[in-house]
Amino acid sequence: MIEEKRGGFCKQCKENRVIFRKGTNHVLHLILTILTSGIWLLVWIVMSIKFGGWRCTICGSSEIKS
Ligand SMILES: [Zn+2]
């Protein structure tokens, strides 16, 4: 999976940290959605919710102030 990185303030560390999030390969999901006649769309939505959002690379916290 693609990983995005940028700077952000971690509320857990109370410091500026490098934060990351797992990027979603939307092209791949779009192809799979077409191939499965829309069934994959549900997986796509679930994955976006579960893996979306920024996290601290040091403590793994999702408490990020952007
Ligand atoms: Zn942290």
N, CA, C, O and the ligand as a Tripos MOL2 file, in Angstrom:
@<TRIPOS>MOLECULE
protein
  265   263    67     0     0
PROTEIN
NO_CHARGES

@<TRIPOS>ATOM
      1 N           0.8260   -1.2130    0.0000 N.3       1 MET1
      2 CA          0.0000    0.0000    0.0000 C.3       1 MET1
      3 C           0.8590    1.2620    0.0000 C.2       1 MET1
      4 O           1.9980    1.2690    0.4680 O.2       1 MET1
      5 N           0.2940    2.2870   -0.5220 N.am      2 ILE2
      6 CA          0.9950    3.5740   -0.5850 C.3       2 ILE2
      7 C           0.9440    4.2220    0.7990 C.2       2 ILE2
      8 O          -0.0720    4.1370    1.4890 O.2       2 ILE2
      9 N           2.0250    4.8600    1.2000 N.am      3 GLU3
     10 CA          2.0580    5.5310    2.4820 C.3       3 GLU3
     11 C           2.3980    7.0080    2.2940 C.2       3 GLU3
     12 O           3.3940    7.3600    1.6620 O.2       3 GLU3
     13 N           1.5520    7.8520    2.8540 N.am      4 GLU4
     14 CA          1.7890    9.3000    2.7860 C.3       4 GLU4
     15 C           2.4250    9.7460    4.0820 C.2       4 GLU4
     16 O           2.0870    9.2350    5.1500 O.2       4 GLU4
     17 N           3.3400   10.6900    4.0020 N.am      5 LYS5
     18 CA          3.9740   11.2130    5.2120 C.3       5 LYS5
     19 C           3.9810   12.7350    5.1790 C.2       5 LYS5
     20 O           4.1330   13.3550    4.1270 O.2       5 LYS5
     21 N           3.8130   13.3170    6.3600 N.am      6 ARG6
     22 CA          3.9530   14.7690    6.4930 C.3       6 ARG6
     23 C           4.1780   15.1080    7.9670 C.2       6 ARG6
     24 O           4.1590   14.2270    8.8260 O.2       6 ARG6
     25 N           4.3870   16.3670    8.2420 N.am      7 GLY7
     26 CA          4.5880   16.7880    9.6280 C.3       7 GLY7
     27 C           3.2650   17.1310   10.2870 C.2       7 GLY7
     28 O           2.3410   17.6110    9.6300 O.2       7 GLY7
     29 N           3.1760   16.8830   11.5900 N.am      8 GLY8
     30 CA          1.9630   17.2190   12.3220 C.3       8 GLY8
     31 C           2.2110   17.1310   13.8160 C.2       8 GLY8
     32 O           3.1960   16.5430   14.2660 O.2       8 GLY8
     33 N           1.3060   17.7220   14.5750 N.am      9 PHE9
     34 CA          1.4560   17.7170   16.0260 C.3       9 PHE9
     35 C           0.7240   16.5280   16.6410 C.2       9 PHE9
     36 O          -0.4880   16.3810   16.4900 O.2       9 PHE9
     37 N           1.4880   15.6790   17.3390 N.am     10 CYS10
     38 CA          0.9070   14.5120   18.0010 C.3      10 CYS10
     39 C           0.4990   14.8900   19.4140 C.2      10 CYS10
     40 O           1.3330   15.3400   20.2000 O.2      10 CYS10
     41 N          -0.7750   14.7140   19.7470 N.am     11 LYS11
     42 CA         -1.2750   15.0630   21.0810 C.3      11 LYS11
     43 C          -0.7580   14.1050   22.1410 C.2      11 LYS11
     44 O          -0.6510   14.4730   23.3100 O.2      11 LYS11
     45 N          -0.4360   12.8770   21.7430 N.am     12 GLN12
     46 CA          0.0870   11.8550   22.6480 C.3      12 GLN12
     47 C           1.5270   12.1840   23.0610 C.2      12 GLN12
     48 O           1.8580   12.1520   24.2470 O.2      12 GLN12
     49 N           2.3720   12.4980   22.0860 N.am     13 CYS13
     50 CA          3.7750   12.8510   22.3470 C.3      13 CYS13
     51 C           3.9050   14.3040   22.7980 C.2      13 CYS13
     52 O           4.9160   14.6860   23.3890 O.2      13 CYS13
     53 N           2.8890   15.1050   22.5210 N.am     14 LYS14
     54 CA          2.9090   16.5480   22.7510 C.3      14 LYS14
     55 C           4.0990   17.1970   22.0470 C.2      14 LYS14
     56 O           4.7430   18.1000   22.5800 O.2      14 LYS14
     57 N           4.3680   16.7190   20.8530 N.am     15 GLU15
     58 CA          5.4750   17.2290   20.0590 C.3      15 GLU15
     59 C           5.1410   17.1280   18.5880 C.2      15 GLU15
     60 O           4.2470   16.3840   18.1850 O.2      15 GLU15
     61 N           5.8800   17.8940   17.7840 N.am     16 ASN16
     62 CA          5.7140   17.7770   16.3480 C.3      16 ASN16
     63 C           6.4110   16.5120   15.8640 C.2      16 ASN16
     64 O           7.5960   16.3010   16.1210 O.2      16 ASN16
     65 N           5.6700   15.6930   15.1750 N.am     17 ARG17
     66 CA          6.2010   14.4190   14.7100 C.3      17 ARG17
     67 C           5.9320   14.2570   13.2150 C.2      17 ARG17
     68 O           5.1500   14.9890   12.6090 O.2      17 ARG17
     69 N           6.6120   13.2710   12.6560 N.am     18 VAL18
     70 CA          6.2770   12.8670   11.2980 C.3      18 VAL18
     71 C           5.0460   11.9810   11.4160 C.2      18 VAL18
     72 O           5.0510   11.0020   12.1610 O.2      18 VAL18
     73 N           4.0160   12.3160   10.6980 N.am     19 ILE19
     74 CA          2.7940   11.5160   10.7390 C.3      19 ILE19
     75 C           2.5760   10.8540    9.3840 C.2      19 ILE19
     76 O           3.0350   11.3540    8.3570 O.2      19 ILE19
     77 N           1.8830    9.7460    9.3930 N.am     20 PHE20
     78 CA          1.6800    9.0020    8.1560 C.3      20 PHE20
     79 C           0.2440    8.5000    8.0570 C.2      20 PHE20
     80 O          -0.4690    8.4050    9.0550 O.2      20 PHE20
     81 N          -0.1480    8.1910    6.8730 N.am     21 ARG21
     82 CA         -1.4260    7.5030    6.6820 C.3      21 ARG21
     83 C          -1.2920    6.5800    5.4810 C.2      21 ARG21
     84 O          -0.5500    6.8460    4.5360 O.2      21 ARG21
     85 N          -2.0270    5.5050    5.5550 N.am     22 LYS22
     86 CA         -2.0110    4.5460    4.4620 C.3      22 LYS22
     87 C          -2.8930    5.0910    3.3390 C.2      22 LYS22
     88 O          -4.0950    5.2900    3.5110 O.2      22 LYS22
     89 N          -2.2830    5.3220    2.2220 N.am     23 GLY23
     90 CA         -3.0450    5.8260    1.0810 C.3      23 GLY23
     91 C          -3.8210    4.6930    0.4370 C.2      23 GLY23
     92 O          -3.3870    3.5420    0.4440 O.2      23 GLY23
     93 N          -4.9620    5.0290   -0.1140 N.am     24 THR24
     94 CA         -5.7780    4.0230   -0.7750 C.3      24 THR24
     95 C          -5.5130    4.0870   -2.2780 C.2      24 THR24
     96 O          -5.5230    5.1580   -2.8850 O.2      24 THR24
     97 N          -5.2820    2.9370   -2.8460 N.am     25 ASN25
     98 CA         -5.0840    2.8510   -4.2900 C.3      25 ASN25
     99 C          -6.4490    2.8570   -4.9780 C.2      25 ASN25
    100 O          -7.0340    1.8080   -5.2470 O.2      25 ASN25
    101 N          -6.9360    4.0630   -5.2540 N.am     26 HIS26
    102 CA         -8.2960    4.2130   -5.7760 C.3      26 HIS26
    103 C          -8.4900    3.6090   -7.1730 C.2      26 HIS26
    104 O          -9.5750    3.1300   -7.5020 O.2      26 HIS26
    105 N          -7.4480    3.6360   -7.9760 N.am     27 VAL27
    106 CA         -7.5520    3.0630   -9.3290 C.3      27 VAL27
    107 C          -7.8040    1.5640   -9.2500 C.2      27 VAL27
    108 O          -8.6570    1.0250   -9.9540 O.2      27 VAL27
    109 N          -7.0420    0.8950   -8.3740 N.am     28 LEU28
    110 CA         -7.2080   -0.5450   -8.1730 C.3      28 LEU28
    111 C          -8.6110   -0.8690   -7.6780 C.2      28 LEU28
    112 O          -9.2470   -1.8080   -8.1570 O.2      28 LEU28
    113 N          -9.0920   -0.0800   -6.7070 N.am     29 HIS29
    114 CA        -10.4340   -0.2930   -6.1530 C.3      29 HIS29
    115 C         -11.5150   -0.0760   -7.2050 C.2      29 HIS29
    116 O         -12.5180   -0.7890   -7.2370 O.2      29 HIS29
    117 N         -11.2990    0.9160   -8.0630 N.am     30 LEU30
    118 CA        -12.2700    1.2080   -9.1190 C.3      30 LEU30
    119 C         -12.3710    0.0290  -10.0960 C.2      30 LEU30
    120 O         -13.4660   -0.3540  -10.5080 O.2      30 LEU30
    121 N         -11.2260   -0.5350  -10.4560 N.am     31 ILE31
    122 CA        -11.1930   -1.6900  -11.3600 C.3      31 ILE31
    123 C         -11.9130   -2.8820  -10.7190 C.2      31 ILE31
    124 O         -12.7210   -3.5510  -11.3620 O.2      31 ILE31
    125 N         -11.6070   -3.1340   -9.4450 N.am     32 LEU32
    126 CA        -12.2280   -4.2490   -8.7240 C.3      32 LEU32
    127 C         -13.7400   -4.0560   -8.5850 C.2      32 LEU32
    128 O         -14.5050   -5.0180   -8.6510 O.2      32 LEU32
    129 N         -14.1650   -2.7950   -8.3900 N.am     33 THR33
    130 CA        -15.5960   -2.5010   -8.2790 C.3      33 THR33
    131 C         -16.3150   -2.8310   -9.5920 C.2      33 THR33
    132 O         -17.4060   -3.3990   -9.5920 O.2      33 THR33
    133 N         -15.6920   -2.4690  -10.6850 N.am     34 ILE34
    134 CA        -16.2760   -2.7580  -12.0050 C.3      34 ILE34
    135 C         -16.3300   -4.2780  -12.2400 C.2      34 ILE34
    136 O         -17.3370   -4.8150  -12.7020 O.2      34 ILE34
    137 N         -15.2100   -4.9550  -11.9060 N.am     35 LEU35
    138 CA        -15.1200   -6.4050  -12.1120 C.3      35 LEU35
    139 C         -16.1260   -7.1960  -11.2660 C.2      35 LEU35
    140 O         -16.6150   -8.2430  -11.6900 O.2      35 LEU35
    141 N         -16.4280   -6.6810  -10.0640 N.am     36 THR36
    142 CA        -17.3490   -7.4020   -9.1680 C.3      36 THR36
    143 C         -18.7670   -6.8300   -9.2270 C.2      36 THR36
    144 O         -19.5770   -7.1180   -8.3460 O.2      36 THR36
    145 N         -19.0730   -6.0450  -10.2210 N.am     37 SER37
    146 CA        -20.3820   -5.3980  -10.4150 C.3      37 SER37
    147 C         -20.8320   -4.5910   -9.1910 C.2      37 SER37
    148 O         -22.0090   -4.5940   -8.8310 O.2      37 SER37
    149 N         -19.9010   -3.9200   -8.5750 N.am     38 GLY38
    150 CA        -20.2330   -3.0120   -7.4720 C.3      38 GLY38
    151 C         -20.0730   -3.5780   -6.0810 C.2      38 GLY38
    152 O         -20.1140   -2.8270   -5.1060 O.2      38 GLY38
    153 N         -19.8890   -4.8990   -5.9590 N.am     39 ILE39
    154 CA        -19.7630   -5.5190   -4.6260 C.3      39 ILE39
    155 C         -18.5130   -5.0000   -3.9000 C.2      39 ILE39
    156 O         -18.5260   -4.7860   -2.6880 O.2      39 ILE39
    157 N         -17.4500   -4.8070   -4.6600 N.am     40 TRP40
    158 CA        -16.1900   -4.3490   -4.0730 C.3      40 TRP40
    159 C         -16.3050   -2.9600   -3.4450 C.2      40 TRP40
    160 O         -15.4970   -2.5830   -2.5960 O.2      40 TRP40
    161 N         -17.3090   -2.2110   -3.8670 N.am     41 LEU41
    162 CA        -17.5210   -0.8610   -3.3370 C.3      41 LEU41
    163 C         -17.6390   -0.8790   -1.8100 C.2      41 LEU41
    164 O         -17.1630    0.0320   -1.1330 O.2      41 LEU41
    165 N         -18.2770   -1.9200   -1.2780 N.am     42 LEU42
    166 CA        -18.4350   -2.0680    0.1790 C.3      42 LEU42
    167 C         -17.0670   -2.2340    0.8600 C.2      42 LEU42
    168 O         -16.8030   -1.6260    1.8980 O.2      42 LEU42
    169 N         -16.2130   -3.0560    0.2660 N.am     43 VAL43
    170 CA        -14.8710   -3.2860    0.7930 C.3      43 VAL43
    171 C         -14.0730   -1.9760    0.7630 C.2      43 VAL43
    172 O         -13.3540   -1.6350    1.7020 O.2      43 VAL43
    173 N         -14.2280   -1.2700   -0.3410 N.am     44 TRP44
    174 CA        -13.5570    0.0120   -0.5530 C.3      44 TRP44
    175 C         -13.9190    0.9900    0.5620 C.2      44 TRP44
    176 O         -13.0430    1.6300    1.1450 O.2      44 TRP44
    177 N         -15.2140    1.1010    0.8540 N.am     45 ILE45
    178 CA        -15.7060    2.0210    1.8880 C.3      45 ILE45
    179 C         -15.1520    1.6200    3.2610 C.2      45 ILE45
    180 O         -14.6520    2.4590    4.0110 O.2      45 ILE45
    181 N         -15.2510    0.3230    3.5740 N.am     46 VAL46
    182 CA        -14.7630   -0.1790    4.8700 C.3      46 VAL46
    183 C         -13.2720    0.1030    5.0220 C.2      46 VAL46
    184 O         -12.8280    0.5510    6.0800 O.2      46 VAL46
    185 N         -12.5020   -0.1570    3.9770 N.am     47 MET47
    186 CA        -11.0590    0.0590    4.0240 C.3      47 MET47
    187 C         -10.7110    1.5260    4.1930 C.2      47 MET47
    188 O          -9.7660    1.8590    4.9080 O.2      47 MET47
    189 N         -11.4590    2.4060    3.5470 N.am     48 SER48
    190 CA        -11.2100    3.8460    3.6650 C.3      48 SER48
    191 C         -11.4260    4.3200    5.0910 C.2      48 SER48
    192 O         -10.6840    5.1690    5.5860 O.2      48 SER48
    193 N         -12.4480    3.7710    5.7590 N.am     49 ILE49
    194 CA        -12.7590    4.1530    7.1380 C.3      49 ILE49
    195 C         -11.7060    3.5890    8.0790 C.2      49 ILE49
    196 O         -11.2050    4.2910    8.9570 O.2      49 ILE49
    197 N         -11.3740    2.3170    7.8910 N.am     50 LYS50
    198 CA        -10.4610    1.6260    8.7930 C.3      50 LYS50
    199 C          -9.0200    2.1310    8.6920 C.2      50 LYS50
    200 O          -8.3510    2.3130    9.7090 O.2      50 LYS50
    201 N          -8.5490    2.3540    7.4790 N.am     51 PHE51
    202 CA         -7.1520    2.7270    7.2890 C.3      51 PHE51
    203 C          -6.9340    4.2080    7.0520 C.2      51 PHE51
    204 O          -5.7930    4.6660    6.9860 O.2      51 PHE51
    205 N          -8.0170    4.9630    6.9210 N.am     52 GLY52
    206 CA         -7.8820    6.3920    6.7110 C.3      52 GLY52
    207 C          -7.4760    7.0910    7.9930 C.2      52 GLY52
    208 O          -7.6270    6.5380    9.0820 O.2      52 GLY52
    209 N          -6.9760    8.2700    7.8710 N.am     53 GLY53
    210 CA         -6.6170    9.0520    9.0450 C.3      53 GLY53
    211 C          -5.1230    9.0320    9.3240 C.2      53 GLY53
    212 O          -4.4350    8.0450    9.0620 O.2      53 GLY53
    213 N          -4.6490   10.1190    9.8510 N.am     54 TRP54
    214 CA         -3.2200   10.2810   10.1300 C.3      54 TRP54
    215 C          -2.8420    9.6550   11.4570 C.2      54 TRP54
    216 O          -3.6240    9.6550   12.4070 O.2      54 TRP54
    217 N          -1.6200    9.1160   11.5090 N.am     55 ARG55
    218 CA         -1.0960    8.5170   12.7220 C.3      55 ARG55
    219 C           0.3440    8.9610   12.9520 C.2      55 ARG55
    220 O           1.0770    9.2560   12.0070 O.2      55 ARG55
    221 N           0.7330    9.0030   14.2130 N.am     56 CYS56
    222 CA          2.0960    9.3530   14.5900 C.3      56 CYS56
    223 C           3.0210    8.1730   14.2880 C.2      56 CYS56
    224 O           2.6850    7.0250   14.5820 O.2      56 CYS56
    225 N           4.1960    8.4610   13.6960 N.am     57 THR57
    226 CA          5.1340    7.3750   13.3750 C.3      57 THR57
    227 C           5.8650    6.8860   14.6250 C.2      57 THR57
    228 O           6.4200    5.7870   14.6210 O.2      57 THR57
    229 N           5.8740    7.6840   15.6930 N.am     58 ILE58
    230 CA          6.5980    7.3170   16.9130 C.3      58 ILE58
    231 C           5.7260    6.4550   17.8380 C.2      58 ILE58
    232 O           6.1210    5.3510   18.2140 O.2      58 ILE58
    233 N           4.5380    6.9630   18.2020 N.am     59 CYS59
    234 CA          3.7080    6.2340   19.1710 C.3      59 CYS59
    235 C           2.4990    5.5350   18.5250 C.2      59 CYS59
    236 O           1.8380    4.7160   19.1630 O.2      59 CYS59
    237 N           2.2200    5.8610   17.2720 N.am     60 GLY60
    238 CA          1.1100    5.2170   16.5830 C.3      60 GLY60
    239 C          -0.2530    5.8000   16.9010 C.2      60 GLY60
    240 O          -1.2760    5.2880   16.4460 O.2      60 GLY60
    241 N          -0.2700    6.8670   17.6800 N.am     61 SER61
    242 CA         -1.5350    7.4900   18.0690 C.3      61 SER61
    243 C          -2.2200    8.1750   16.8810 C.2      61 SER61
    244 O          -1.5620    8.7060   15.9860 O.2      61 SER61
    245 N          -3.5330    8.1470   16.8950 N.am     62 SER62
    246 CA         -4.2880    8.8310   15.8390 C.3      62 SER62
    247 C          -4.7690   10.2020   16.3180 C.2      62 SER62
    248 O          -5.5300   10.8850   15.6320 O.2      62 SER62
    249 N          -4.3100   10.5840   17.5050 N.am     63 GLU63
    250 CA         -4.6610   11.8950   18.0650 C.3      63 GLU63
    251 C          -3.7250   12.9490   17.4810 C.2      63 GLU63
    252 O          -2.7380   13.3440   18.1010 O.2      63 GLU63
    253 N          -4.0580   13.3880   16.2870 N.am     64 ILE64
    254 CA         -3.2020   14.3320   15.5760 C.3      64 ILE64
    255 C          -3.9220   15.6680   15.4210 C.2      64 ILE64
    256 O          -5.0860   15.7420   15.0270 O.2      64 ILE64
    257 N          -3.1880   16.6990   15.7430 N.am     65 LYS65
    258 CA         -3.7250   18.0380   15.5000 C.3      65 LYS65
    259 C          -3.0900   18.5440   14.2050 C.2      65 LYS65
    260 O          -1.8830   18.7820   14.1580 O.2      65 LYS65
    261 N          -3.8800   18.7060   13.1730 N.am     66 SER66
    262 CA         -3.3110   19.1010   11.8890 C.3      66 SER66
    263 C          -3.4100   20.6040   11.6270 C.2      66 SER66
    264 O          -2.9690   21.0780   10.5800 O.2      66 SER66
    265 ZN          3.0570   10.3560   18.9800 Zn       67 ZN67
@<TRIPOS>BOND
     1     1     2 1
     2     2     3 1
     3     3     4 2
     4     3     5 am
     5     5     6 1
     6     6     7 1
     7     7     8 2
     8     7     9 am
     9     9    10 1
    10    10    11 1
    11    11    12 2
    12    11    13 am
    13    13    14 1
    14    14    15 1
    15    15    16 2
    16    15    17 am
    17    17    18 1
    18    18    19 1
    19    19    20 2
    20    19    21 am
    21    21    22 1
    22    22    23 1
    23    23    24 2
    24    23    25 am
    25    25    26 1
    26    26    27 1
    27    27    28 2
    28    27    29 am
    29    29    30 1
    30    30    31 1
    31    31    32 2
    32    31    33 am
    33    33    34 1
    34    34    35 1
    35    35    36 2
    36    35    37 am
    37    37    38 1
    38    38    39 1
    39    39    40 2
    40    39    41 am
    41    41    42 1
    42    42    43 1
    43    43    44 2
    44    43    45 am
    45    45    46 1
    46    46    47 1
    47    47    48 2
    48    47    49 am
    49    49    50 1
    50    50    51 1
    51    51    52 2
    52    51    53 am
    53    53    54 1
    54    54    55 1
    55    55    56 2
    56    55    57 am
    57    57    58 1
    58    58    59 1
    59    59    60 2
    60    59    61 am
    61    61    62 1
    62    62    63 1
    63    63    64 2
    64    63    65 am
    65    65    66 1
    66    66    67 1
    67    67    68 2
    68    67    69 am
    69    69    70 1
    70    70    71 1
    71    71    72 2
    72    71    73 am
    73    73    74 1
    74    74    75 1
    75    75    76 2
    76    75    77 am
    77    77    78 1
    78    78    79 1
    79    79    80 2
    80    79    81 am
    81    81    82 1
    82    82    83 1
    83    83    84 2
    84    83    85 am
    85    85    86 1
    86    86    87 1
    87    87    88 2
    88    87    89 am
    89    89    90 1
    90    90    91 1
    91    91    92 2
    92    91    93 am
    93    93    94 1
    94    94    95 1
    95    95    96 2
    96    95    97 am
    97    97    98 1
    98    98    99 1
    99    99   100 2
   100    99   101 am
   101   101   102 1
   102   102   103 1
   103   103   104 2
   104   103   105 am
   105   105   106 1
   106   106   107 1
   107   107   108 2
   108   107   109 am
   109   109   110 1
   110   110   111 1
   111   111   112 2
   112   111   113 am
   113   113   114 1
   114   114   115 1
   115   115   116 2
   116   115   117 am
   117   117   118 1
   118   118   119 1
   119   119   120 2
   120   119   121 am
   121   121   122 1
   122   122   123 1
   123   123   124 2
   124   123   125 am
   125   125   126 1
   126   126   127 1
   127   127   128 2
   128   127   129 am
   129   129   130 1
   130   130   131 1
   131   131   132 2
   132   131   133 am
   133   133   134 1
   134   134   135 1
   135   135   136 2
   136   135   137 am
   137   137   138 1
   138   138   139 1
   139   139   140 2
   140   139   141 am
   141   141   142 1
   142   142   143 1
   143   143   144 2
   144   143   145 am
   145   145   146 1
   146   146   147 1
   147   147   148 2
   148   147   149 am
   149   149   150 1
   150   150   151 1
   151   151   152 2
   152   151   153 am
   153   153   154 1
   154   154   155 1
   155   155   156 2
   156   155   157 am
   157   157   158 1
   158   158   159 1
   159   159   160 2
   160   159   161 am
   161   161   162 1
   162   162   163 1
   163   163   164 2
   164   163   165 am
   165   165   166 1
   166   166   167 1
   167   167   168 2
   168   167   169 am
   169   169   170 1
   170   170   171 1
   171   171   172 2
   172   171   173 am
   173   173   174 1
   174   174   175 1
   175   175   176 2
   176   175   177 am
   177   177   178 1
   178   178   179 1
   179   179   180 2
   180   179   181 am
   181   181   182 1
   182   182   183 1
   183   183   184 2
   184   183   185 am
   185   185   186 1
   186   186   187 1
   187   187   188 2
   188   187   189 am
   189   189   190 1
   190   190   191 1
   191   191   192 2
   192   191   193 am
   193   193   194 1
   194   194   195 1
   195   195   196 2
   196   195   197 am
   197   197   198 1
   198   198   199 1
   199   199   200 2
   200   199   201 am
   201   201   202 1
   202   202   203 1
   203   203   204 2
   204   203   205 am
   205   205   206 1
   206   206   207 1
   207   207   208 2
   208   207   209 am
   209   209   210 1
   210   210   211 1
   211   211   212 2
   212   211   213 am
   213   213   214 1
   214   214   215 1
   215   215   216 2
   216   215   217 am
   217   217   218 1
   218   218   219 1
   219   219   220 2
   220   219   221 am
   221   221   222 1
   222   222   223 1
   223   223   224 2
   224   223   225 am
   225   225   226 1
   226   226   227 1
   227   227   228 2
   228   227   229 am
   229   229   230 1
   230   230   231 1
   231   231   232 2
   232   231   233 am
   233   233   234 1
   234   234   235 1
   235   235   236 2
   236   235   237 am
   237   237   238 1
   238   238   239 1
   239   239   240 2
   240   239   241 am
   241   241   242 1
   242   242   243 1
   243   243   244 2
   244   243   245 am
   245   245   246 1
   246   246   247 1
   247   247   248 2
   248   247   249 am
   249   249   250 1
   250   250   251 1
   251   251   252 2
   252   251   253 am
   253   253   254 1
   254   254   255 1
   255   255   256 2
   256   255   257 am
   257   257   258 1
   258   258   259 1
   259   259   260 2
   260   259   261 am
   261   261   262 1
   262   262   263 1
   263   263   264 2
@<TRIPOS>SUBSTRUCTURE
     1 MET1         2 RESIDUE 1 A MET
     2 ILE2         6 RESIDUE 1 A ILE
     3 GLU3        10 RESIDUE 1 A GLU
     4 GLU4        14 RESIDUE 1 A GLU
     5 LYS5        18 RESIDUE 1 A LYS
     6 ARG6        22 RESIDUE 1 A ARG
     7 GLY7        26 RESIDUE 1 A GLY
     8 GLY8        30 RESIDUE 1 A GLY
     9 PHE9        34 RESIDUE 1 A PHE
    10 CYS10       38 RESIDUE 1 A CYS
    11 LYS11       42 RESIDUE 1 A LYS
    12 GLN12       46 RESIDUE 1 A GLN
    13 CYS13       50 RESIDUE 1 A CYS
    14 LYS14       54 RESIDUE 1 A LYS
    15 GLU15       58 RESIDUE 1 A GLU
    16 ASN16       62 RESIDUE 1 A ASN
    17 ARG17       66 RESIDUE 1 A ARG
    18 VAL18       70 RESIDUE 1 A VAL
    19 ILE19       74 RESIDUE 1 A ILE
    20 PHE20       78 RESIDUE 1 A PHE
    21 ARG21       82 RESIDUE 1 A ARG
    22 LYS22       86 RESIDUE 1 A LYS
    23 GLY23       90 RESIDUE 1 A GLY
    24 THR24       94 RESIDUE 1 A THR
    25 ASN25       98 RESIDUE 1 A ASN
    26 HIS26      102 RESIDUE 1 A HIS
    27 VAL27      106 RESIDUE 1 A VAL
    28 LEU28      110 RESIDUE 1 A LEU
    29 HIS29      114 RESIDUE 1 A HIS
    30 LEU30      118 RESIDUE 1 A LEU
    31 ILE31      122 RESIDUE 1 A ILE
    32 LEU32      126 RESIDUE 1 A LEU
    33 THR33      130 RESIDUE 1 A THR
    34 ILE34      134 RESIDUE 1 A ILE
    35 LEU35      138 RESIDUE 1 A LEU
    36 THR36      142 RESIDUE 1 A THR
    37 SER37      146 RESIDUE 1 A SER
    38 GLY38      150 RESIDUE 1 A GLY
    39 ILE39      154 RESIDUE 1 A ILE
    40 TRP40      158 RESIDUE 1 A TRP
    41 LEU41      162 RESIDUE 1 A LEU
    42 LEU42      166 RESIDUE 1 A LEU
    43 VAL43      170 RESIDUE 1 A VAL
    44 TRP44      174 RESIDUE 1 A TRP
    45 ILE45      178 RESIDUE 1 A ILE
    46 VAL46      182 RESIDUE 1 A VAL
    47 MET47      186 RESIDUE 1 A MET
    48 SER48      190 RESIDUE 1 A SER
    49 ILE49      194 RESIDUE 1 A ILE
    50 LYS50      198 RESIDUE 1 A LYS
    51 PHE51      202 RESIDUE 1 A PHE
    52 GLY52      206 RESIDUE 1 A GLY
    53 GLY53      210 RESIDUE 1 A GLY
    54 TRP54      214 RESIDUE 1 A TRP
    55 ARG55      218 RESIDUE 1 A ARG
    56 CYS56      222 RESIDUE 1 A CYS
    57 THR57      226 RESIDUE 1 A THR
    58 ILE58      230 RESIDUE 1 A ILE
    59 CYS59      234 RESIDUE 1 A CYS
    60 GLY60      238 RESIDUE 1 A GLY
    61 SER61      242 RESIDUE 1 A SER
    62 SER62      246 RESIDUE 1 A SER
    63 GLU63      250 RESIDUE 1 A GLU
    64 ILE64      254 RESIDUE 1 A ILE
    65 LYS65      258 RESIDUE 1 A LYS
    66 SER66      262 RESIDUE 1 A SER
    67 ZN67       265 GROUP 0 **** ****
